[in-house]
Amino acid sequence: MEMARRIGRCCRPFVALLALCGHAAVAFAQLQPGEDATATLARADLTKTSDHQKFVDTLVRLENDSTRLTEKQRAHLQYLEAWQVAYAGDYDAATPLLETVAGSSPDKVLRFRATATLINILGIGHRYQEAFSRLTELTDMLPAVTDPQARLQGLGEAAQMLATAGQYDLAADYAERMIQSTPAGDSACKGTFIKLHAMFRGKRIDGTDDRYARGIADCQAAGENLIANALRADVADTAIRNGRPRDAIHVLESHYAEVLRYGYPSLASQVESLLAQAYWNENNTDAAGKYASAAVKSAPGGEYSEPLAVALRTLYLIARKQGDFQSATQWLERYMQADKGYLDDVSARALAYQMVKQQVVSSRMEADVLDRQNQILHLQREVDRRSIETSRLYIVLLLTVAGTIALWLIRTKRAQLRFMRMARRDSLTGICNRQHFVERAQQVLLASHKAGRASCLILFDLDHFKLVNDTYGHSEGDWVLLRVVAECRDHLLQDDVFGRLGGEEFAILLPGVDEADGMKRAELIRAAIAAPPAGGPSSARVTASFGVACTRRHGADLDRLLVVADEALYEGKSAGRDRVVVAVAHSGAGKARAPVAPLASKPLGLARS
């Protein structure tokens, strides 16, 4: 890994300084007599990741004998050198090298490939708007690209960039096109990885899917061990989330030395961070600390990433467990900074994608306007020749302009509505906030009432939640809230309305559900929340008290349902918490039904209210 970093710092001329970077044995090697430089470049290009050391040594030989190369061969070498600088993590140095190739190479295929690599570098360098702008250019060029390797690279970069913006389904589609474009007899390893990882991030599959085992085997058979280890990282991540840390350790440690040999900082940091999590879950603080420290050192400089944040959090937990509160405070501050930086970066990617998408739409509309303006000029010339049709042509012109303006206004309004929808979501959990929940719930209640269907309102509040924040901190409390929301979503249907009313209080409207089924659904959710966490960053356990109110008994007025459900909820709290209480009648007419006994035994319960 240190070798790779040194290569990145060496920059241009690439090979002249390579001898200073630990490659004295090959620094003065040259091409063999009669060796075909074009074929050598092609072989090096194909083995960039499968045999990286051989790739670097080949670049050394080619640079030492560059006077024998043609202009086209030198351009190819220049692109591969720029790729290596980027691979080593020196993105600031790689960017101008790639821009030179993309802007001046005599080979249009190399220009396309340099643009694809530049997109990757811009994304890693957090220059997301530039990256997505370049991606638009790349996708426009794709139909005209016939070179198989260049086409695969372009599709791959498109898929990966879309995945960084959270467009996982679209990314998987591009990756599938990449797989379909793979020449017969070649490995589809890279496309398979991108597709599986996009589906993994989009929570369509997890590491237990059979396609992961097949993908790892295919990549190993093709010599793409770097990508095979990236797939193993997803498998290990799933094992940790499913409470099987020992399986994750077995998957990763047997290939850890191989990961380090490749000198790819991002993958090394990810693998080390996962090992740190696994060992922490195994209560092996020494090993967890070793790998967490390694993950922090391996993380690319100047970047905030999920592995870095998780590693820093692990170091904080270890220091706290050991009673080193000074170190714990320092690690916590670094973790909170890295976690916030990573989450801000995720939002920046998504926003940049939407902004560029809007710019593309606007540019195309402007092009349409210009095209129509040209049509108008042509029509005006026709008017000069055919005065008899003057009035009719003016009508056509006015309608054309009016239609263009109307289309522009409609699309602008749609963009505004998209941003309004974003404002209706709770910033932490992503579910409806209080105002939007009330609006949607009233609409759904009215529709169900008109259709003659019953509906149930579930109101629940986490028990003694304040102790989670007081004991572990607000960051831990946020993780608990996210887990509670995830557990609830596993038990909701498409038409159900789910919202956070504030703090640790949530509400769920179940349309078309009667009182018995509403009680059963609430009990399932209660049991899921009370269950021990299955891995993940938070070890805190909470319970919740539930109040259920149904329209058959209390009418379809949302305000009244909220009141009686709230009374039932607090009836459950008074009865001992961690239970479901169904509201039988309003406070003025009777009491709530006796609480439903929990399905599971009482949890350890960290309290709030």
N, C-alpha and C positions, 0 to 999 in steps of 0.2 A: 504493500500500500504506500509506504514511504517513497518507494521508487516511482510510483505513479504520480505522487504529488510533485516530486522533483522534476519529472518530465513536464508537468503542467507549468511549473515556474520557468522552465528553460525557454519556452516559446520559440521564436524565430531568431537565428536559423536553428531549425529543430535538431538536426543531427550534430551540428558543430559543438554543442554543449552536452551532448548525450554521454560523451566519455566522462564528463565530470559528474554524471548522475549514476554511476555504477555500471556502465556498459563498456568498459575499456576493451573487453575481449572482442567486440564487434565494431568498435568505433571506426576502424580503418578498413573494414571489409568492403569489397566492391562486388559488382556483378561478375559472374563467371563468364569467361570467353564464350561467345555464341548464345548467351542467355537472352531470351526474349523478354525485354523490359515490360512490354504490354501484358504478357501472360503473367509475369511476376506480380505486377500491380493488381491484376484481376484476382490472383490467388490470395494476395494479402488482404484485398477488400473483402473477400468471402470469409476470411478467418479472423476478422477484427476481434470478435468476442469468443469464438471457440478456441483459438490458440493465440492469446493476446501477446505473449512474450515473443513468439515467432513473428507476429505481425510487426512489433516494434523493431526487432532485429532486421527485418526486411526493409523497413523504412530507412534504417541506418545505411544499409548497403546501397539503396537507390540514391540517397542524398549524396553519399560519397562519390558516386559515379554519375552525378546529374548532368555532366557535360555531354554524356552520350545520349541523353533522352531527347525526344522530339518535344515540340511545344505542347502537343496534346498530352504526352506522357508526363511532362513537368506539371501540367495543370492537374492531372489525376493525382500525382504525388502531393501537390500543394493541398488538395482537398483532404487526402488521408492524413497529412500532418496536422491540419486544422482539426480534423475529427479527433485525433489522439490528444491534442491539447485540451479539447472539451471533455474527453473521456477521463482525463486526469483531474478534472475539476477546476481548471483555470479558465472560467467562462469569460472573464473580462478580456483575456488574451485571445481566446478562440473567436470571439464575435467579429473583430475586424478581419481576421484571416478568412472566415467564412463569407463575410460580406464581399471581400475581394474576389473570391471564386464565383460567388453568385452574380456579381456584377460585371465581371470581365473575362470569365473563362470562355475559350472558343468552342467548348463542347456544351450544347444546350442541356444534355442529360446531367452533366456535372453541375451546371447552374441550378437545375431542378433539385439535385441531391443536396447541394450546399444550402439551398433555401430550406429544405426539409430539416437538415441538421441545425440550421440557424433558428428555426422555430423552436426546436427542443432547447437550445441554449437560452433564447429569450425567455422561454417559460421558466427555466430553472433560475434565471436571473431576475424573476419577478417583473419582467417587462411584458405584462400579459396583453395589454392592448396592442402593442407592436406584434407580439406573437400571433394573436388571433387575426390581425390584419394580414400578416404574412400567410397564415393558414388559408385565408380566403383566396389569396393569389394562388397558393399551391393547389387547392381543390379545383380552381378554374383551369389550371394547367393539366390536371390529371388525365382528362379524356384524350389529350394529344400525346401522352407519354406511352411509348410502346416498349421501352427497355424493361425487362421483367424485374431486375433488381431495383431500379429506380422507382418503378411503380409500387413495389412492395414497401420500399422505404417511405414513400409519400403517404401511402395508405396507413402505414404504421404510425407516422408522426401525427396524422390527422386523428387517428383513434386515441392516441395517448393524450393529445392536447384536449380533446373533447372530454375525456375522462377526468382531467384535472379541473374542468369547469363543472363537473357534476352531471354531465350529459352522458350517463352510463349506457343507456340503451342505444343512443346514436354511436357512441364509441364502439360498442359491441358489433353494430352493423358494419362499421368500417373495418373492424378486425376480421369479420366474416368475409368481406370482400377481399381482404388481404390473403386469407386462407385459400379462397377460391382462385386467386390469381397466382398462387404458388405453382411454378412449373412442375410437371410430372417428374417424379423421381427425387425432387428436393423436399427438404423438411419444412413443414408448416409450423415449426416450433414457436417462432416469434409471434406469428399471428394468433396461435392458440393461447399463448401467455397473455397477450393483450386482451383477448376476448374474455378469458376466464377471470382475469383480474378486474376487468370492468364489471362483469356480472357479480363478482365477489364484493366490490365496493358498492354496487347498487343493491346488494342484499338479495340478489336473485338466486345465488348458490352460496355454499360455503366449502371449506376445504375437504369435507368428507365426500364431495361429489366424485364419482368414478372418473370423470374427465380429467381431474387433477393427476391421478395416478398415470393415466395414459399420456397426458401431456409431459410429465416428468420423464417417463420412459422414452418418448419420442425425442425430447431434447437431448437426453443423454446419448441416445443412439446417433444423433446428428453432431455430437461433440459440443453442443451448446450448454455447457454445464453452468455458466453464469445465469442463463434464463431458467434452467432447471432449479437452481437454488432460489431464484425469485419466486417460483411456484411453490417451493417448499415453505417459504415464509408465510404464504397464505394458509397452507395446511397447518403450520404450527400456530398461527394466530387463531384458527378455528379451535384447535385442541385446547389452547389456553382459555378461550371464551367458554368452552364446554366443560371446564373443570378437569382437564387432563394435562396438567403441566409436564408430567413425566414424559408423555408422548411427544410433546413439543421439544423437550430437551433432546430426546433421542433423534428426532428428525433433523435438528439444526446442528448439534455438536459434531455429529459424524461428518458433516460437510463444512464445518467452520473454517478449518485451515484452507480449504479450497476457496472459500469466499474471500479470505484475506489475500490469497495469491493473486486474485484478479485485480485487486487495487481499485475497486469501484466504491467510492466512499458511501454513496446512498444505500447500497445493498448491505454493506458491512454494518452501517449504523442500524439499519432495520433488523438484521439478524441478531446483533448484540442486544438491542432493546428488547426483542422478544425473549431471548435467553434470560435477560435480567428479570422480566416479568414472571417467566416460568419458575425460576429459582426462588423468587420472592414468594410465590404461591406454594412452593415446597418448603418454605421456612428456612431456606439456606441463604442467610444474609451475606455470607462471605462471597459466594459465587454470584449472587444477585448484584452486589456492589461492584465486583470485578467487571462484569459484563456491562452494567450501567455506565461505569466510568469509561469503558472502551467505546460505548455507543456515543457518548458525549464527544470524545476525542475524534471519532471517525466521522461525525456529522460534518457535511460541507460547511466551510466557514461562511459566516454572514447570512445563514439561512435558518429559518424556523421550520421544523418539520414535526410530524407526529411522533416518529421514533425518538427525536431529541426530547420532546416534552415528556414522553412516557419514561425515558431514562432518568431525567431530572427528578420526576416525581418519585421514582423508585429510590433514588439516593436520599431524597427528603424523608421517605418513610423509614429507611434504614437508620438514618441519623436520629430520628425521633424515637425509634424502638431502642436504640442504644443509649438514649438519654443525653446525646450530644445536641442540646437545644440550640447552641450557637450555629453549628453547622446545619442543623435542620432548618433554621430560619433562612440561612443563605441559600440552601438548595430550594426551599419553598419559593423564595423571591425569584430565583432563576426559572423555576418551573412555571410560575404564574406568568412571567414575562414571555417564556417560550410558548406556552399554551395559548396565550392571547395573540401572540404574533402569528402562530399557526392558524388559529381560527380567523383572524383578520385576513390572512393570506388566502384562505379558502373563499372568503366572501369577495375578496378582490378579484380572484379568478372568475368567479361566477358573474360578477358585475362587468368585468372587462369583456367577457363573452357576449353578454346582452348588449353592451354598448356597441361593440363591433358589428353585431348582428343588426342592430338598428341603423348603424352607419351604412352597412351594405344595402339594407332595404332603401334607405334614403338615397344612396348613390344610384341605385337602379331606378328609383322613381325619377331622380333628376335626369338620368339618361333617357327615360321614357318621355319626360317633358321636352328635352332637347330634340328627341326624335320627332315628337309631335310639332315642335316649333319648326323643324325642317319641313315637315309636311305642310304646315301652315304657309311657309314661304313659297312652297311649290304651288299650293292652291292659289296664293295671291298672284303668282305669275299666270296661272290659268285664268284668273279673273280678268287680268289685263287683256288676254286673248279672247276671252269669251264673256263679254260684258253682259250678255243676255242671262248668264247664270250667277250674276253678282250676288243678288239677295240670298239665293239658296246656299251659296258657298259661305257667306258670312254666318248663316245659321249653323252650318256644320262646324265652323271655327269656334263659335261661342260654346256650342255643346261640348266640343272637344276640351276646351279650356276648363269649362265648368266641371266636366267629368273628372279631369285630372285633379283639380282642386278638391273635389268631393272625395276622391280616392285618398288623397294625401291626408285630409282631415280625418277620415275614417281610421286610417292606419295609425295616425298620431293619437287618436282617442283610444284605440286599442292598447297602445303602449302605455298611456296614462292609467288605464284600467289595470294593466298588469302590475304596475308599481303600487296601485291602491290595494291590490290583493296582498302584496307583500306586507303592507302596513297592518293587515288584519291578523297577522300571525304572531304568536308569542315568541319573543326574540330568543328565549332559551330552548324551549321544547319544540317549536315549530308547529304546535297545534293552535286552534283558535284562541285568540285572546278573549277577555270577558265580553267586550262590546260585540265582537263578531259572533261569538257563541250565542248571545241573546238574540241577535238578528236572525241567524240561521235557525235556531231552535224555534222561534216564533213562526217562521215560515213553514218548517216541517210539521210542527204541531197543527197548524191551520190546515195543511194539506191532508194530514192523517185524519183530522176531525171530519173534514168534508167527505173523505172516502169511507167514513164509518169505521175506522180502525182505531184500536187502542194504542197508546204510547206510554212509555215509562221514562221517568227522569231519575237518574242516579246521581246523587251528590255524595262525594267522599272527601275526607280530610285526613292527611297523614297524622298518625298519633305521635305526640311528643317530638315533633320534627325539630323543634328548637335545639334539642340536645345534639342532634347530628351536626348542626352548624357550630354549636358551642364546643363540641368535643373534637370534631375533625376539621372544622373550617367551612366557609361558604363554598369553596371549590368542591369539597366532598359532597356538600349538600346538593350542589348542582348536578353532580354525577348521579346521586340518588334520585333526583327528580326525573332525569333523563331515563333511568332504568324503569321507574314507575310508568312513565309514558309508554316506553317500549312494551312493557308487559301488558298494559291496557290495549294497545293497538293489536296485539296478538288475538284479542277476544272481541274485536269490533268488526262490524260489517260495513259495506260500502256506504249505506245510507245513514249510518249512525253519526251523530254530531258530538264531537269531543272537544272540550275546551278547558283552559286554565282560568279560573275565576280570580285568582290572586294568591300569591304565596304558595302554600301547599294544599290549596283547595281546588278541586276539579269537579267537572260536571259532565255527564254523558246522557244524551237523549237517544232512546231506542224507539224509533217509530215502528208501528206494526207489532209491538210486543205487549202481551198482557202481563198482569201482575205476577203470576207464577213464573213465567219465563224471565221477567225482569229480575226477580229475586235470584233465580238460578244464575243469570249472567253476572249479577253483582257479586255473588258468592265465588264464582270462578275467578273474577278479577281480584277479589280480596285474597284468595288463596295464592294467586300468582305473585301478588305484591309481598305477602308475608313469607314466601319461600326464600331460602338462603340464596344470595346472589351466585350465579354460575360464572365465576371468574370475573374478569373485567377490572377496571381501575378502582372500584369501590368495594370495600368489605362491610360497609355499614348495612344493617338490616332495619327495616321499618315495617310497621303495620298501618292499617287504615280503618277508619270507621265509616260505614256507609248508611245513607238514608235513601229509601226508594219510594217514589210517589208516582201513582199511575192515574191516567185520565179517566178510567172507568169509575173511579171512586172520588176523584177530586176535580174533575173537569179539565178542560184544555187550556186554561189560562196559565201561562208560564210563570207569572209572578206568584200565583198561589201554589203551583207545584214546587217552586223553589222554597217557599216558606215551609210547607209541610214536610218536604224532603229534608230541610235543614233541621226541623224539630225532630224528625226521626233519627237523623245523624247524631244529634246531641243526646238523644235517648240512648243510642248505642254507646256513646262515650261514657255516659253516666253508668251504664251497665257493665263497664269494664273494657271498652274499646275492642278493636280488631274483630268487628262483627257487622252483620248486615241487619238493618231494621227497616221493615216495610211500614210506611205510614198508613194507618187504617182510617183515621179521620183527622180533621183539622183540630187545633188546640181547643177551639170552642166547642167541639162536639164529642170529643173522646180522646183516647190516648193512642200512641203508636203501638203496633203489634209487637209482641215479645221478640227480642233479637234472635236471629238465626244463629245457631251454634256454628263456630268455625269448623271447616272440614279437617284442618290440620291442628296439631297441638300448638299451644301458645308459643310464639317466637320469643327471641331474646329482647325484642322491641326497644329501639332507641327512641326516646320520646320527643314529642313536640307539644301538641295541644290536644 
